[in-house]
């Protein structure tokens, strides 16, 4: 006998972020191909980011399977990596915590997953004593990132790097409070 009334439906669990593993890389590539159609990256780019900084790589899991991913890592402020480029190594020390890619399938949007991973990464970056977080906003996401506390950083020197994305790409920055 259960305590659940006969006319109620089971409670669905919300999607949750977990650490990405090497076995997730096929899923990451599949989600990227659906979400970032205009910004293709080789599978090797995702694999390298996971190898270089596993603490910044996450999968959004749900009962129906993965719904998104986040890839992030320490980097150089004002020098975002060009699209689809291998990094080789991460800088030490780094001058920013860089959000390389947030990709959410349509069914994950509006569930709080985006703000949730940003909150987690702000805590992580702060604990690692980064003073800021940076990213390149694409896919008409500038307003989402503004709501997360990011502001556009206008710098003509960024134009060449941003051109590898598209004409609408915007470099954005969020200052962090001292830990």
Buried (B, 14 or more C-beta within 10 A) or exposed (E): EEEEEEEEEEEEEEBEBEEBEEEBBEBBBEBBEEBBEEBEBEEEBBBBBBEBBBEBBBBBBBEEEBBBBBBBBBBBBBBBBEBEEEBEEBBEEBBBBBBBBBBBBEEBEEBEBBEBBBEBBBEBBBEEEBBBBBBBBBBEBBEBBBEBBBEEBEEEEBEEBBEBBEEEBBBBBBEBEEE
